[in-house]
Amino acid sequence: MNTVQILGLAAGSLTTAAFLPQVLKTWKSRSAKDLSLGMFSLFCLGVFLWLIYGIIVKDIPVIAANLVTLMLASTLLFFKLRFKD
């Protein structure tokens, strides 16, 4: 693994981890009223496309970061649809 890949994995880890507090807060409070359905829908689509791109170019940091980000963002999108306020 080279320095560029390590940098990519570090950057992807930090930006992905940023979603974790929101997922936990939304899950604990059972409220997603302050989350934007449109924003998370578009965000999930964009992250999905980045994931496909990463797979095509075989870029491990892009694949790893976007796979985990897609799972976390999709969880928030699910909560938004499930926890009707």
Long-range contacts (C-beta under 8 A, 24 or more apart in sequence): 5-60, 5-61, 8-59, 8-60, 8-61, 8-62, 8-65, 9-60, 9-61, 9-64, 9-65, 11-61, 11-65, 12-61, 12-62, 12-64, 12-65, 12-66, 12-68, 12-69, 13-65, 15-65, 15-69, 16-65, 16-68, 16-69, 16-72, 19-69, 19-72, 19-73, 19-76, 20-72, 22-76, 23-72, 23-75, 23-76, 23-79, 26-76, 26-79, 26-83, 27-75, 27-79, 30-83, 31-83, 31-85, 32-76, 32-79, 32-80, 32-82, 32-83, 32-85, 33-83, 33-85, 35-76, 35-79, 35-80, 37-77, 37-80, 37-81, 40-73, 40-76, 40-77, 40-80, 41-77, 43-73, 44-70, 44-73, 44-74, 44-77, 47-73
